[in-house]
Amino acid sequence: MACLVDRWVAFDQTRDGLKKWLTKFGDEYTSQNLLARVEASGDINQVYEQIDNVLKNIVEQKMRKQALKRSTIQSKIIREEEKAEDEAQRKRDS
């Protein structure tokens, strides 16, 4: 009997620890955690729809982050090219 109680307490502590970790671990940029609750007691199609919405939000956030990184890198490359062209023009003018 003691073993069963010990296992239940250990499971509860592990579950709570994992839940706490997941709520603290997530996307700092959008302030969202990775733990999403889905109501699974209803229709199977509603469950799939909820999961689909969670996944779509994650993909959209990742796409936005990727687009921001690309535009940052692109603007940096353009600035470097313009700087190099200006230096080349100054050398030709001298």
SVG drawing of the C-alpha trace seen along z (x, -y; Angstrom):
<svg xmlns="http://www.w3.org/2000/svg" viewBox="-19 -63 61 65">
<polyline fill="none" stroke="black" stroke-width="0.4" points="0.0,0.0 2.8,-2.4 4.4,-1.8 1.2,-2.7 0.9,-6.0 4.6,-6.8 4.2,-6.2 1.1,-8.4 2.9,-11.2 6.0,-10.9 3.8,-11.0 1.9,-14.0 5.2,-15.8 6.6,-14.9 3.5,-16.1 3.4,-19.3 7.0,-19.9 6.6,-19.3 3.5,-21.5 5.4,-24.3 8.4,-23.9 6.1,-24.0 4.3,-27.1 7.6,-28.9 9.2,-27.6 7.9,-29.1 8.2,-31.9 9.5,-35.0 8.9,-37.1 5.2,-36.6 5.0,-35.8 3.3,-32.5 4.0,-29.2 4.1,-25.8 1.4,-24.3 -2.0,-24.5 -5.2,-23.1 -7.5,-21.3 -11.0,-20.2 -11.1,-16.6 -14.4,-15.5 -16.5,-16.7 -16.8,-15.7 -13.6,-14.3 -13.8,-17.0 -13.8,-19.8 -10.8,-18.3 -9.0,-18.1 -10.0,-21.7 -8.6,-22.9 -5.3,-21.1 -5.2,-22.5 -5.7,-26.1 -2.9,-25.6 -0.6,-24.3 -1.6,-27.1 -0.8,-29.8 2.6,-28.2 3.4,-28.1 2.2,-31.7 4.5,-32.9 7.4,-31.0 6.8,-32.5 6.6,-36.0 9.9,-35.5 11.5,-34.1 10.2,-37.0 11.6,-39.5 15.0,-37.8 15.0,-37.8 14.1,-41.5 16.8,-42.3 19.4,-40.4 18.3,-41.8 18.4,-45.4 21.9,-44.8 23.1,-43.4 21.7,-46.4 23.4,-48.8 26.7,-47.0 26.4,-47.0 25.5,-50.8 28.5,-51.4 30.8,-49.5 29.4,-51.4 30.0,-54.7 33.6,-53.8 34.1,-52.6 32.6,-55.9 34.9,-57.9 38.0,-56.0 37.0,-56.7 36.4,-60.4 39.8,-60.8"/>
</svg>
